[in-house]
């Protein structure tokens, strides 16, 4: 079984939130930073990692991604601020 991650990215002005799931978090964020990730992240320059969760199985990360995508932006921000109150870029600590 492969581990999985659910993550939330934002842009410099924190005007958008992007939710994704992956098996390799650092590699996937590198892809977003290089501009080769999702069209949305490239368009809005969403490359700042605000939040992530680790799962023992990728399927669970994928389910969580689908759940978070249905949340309101305010709910996502509250979730992020529980573990990252200063909204720091967590990519730097990966």
LINRA-V992855 format. One record per helix or strand of 3 or more residues. SS is the DSSP state (a for helix, b for strand). FROM is the first residue (numbers start at 1). LEN is the number of residues. Records with the same first field share a line. If there is no record, write none. Layout:
# LINRA-V992855
SS: FROM-LEN  FROM-LEN
This chain:
# LINRA-V992855
b: 4-7  17-6  48-8
a: 25-10  39-6  58-12  73-11  90-4
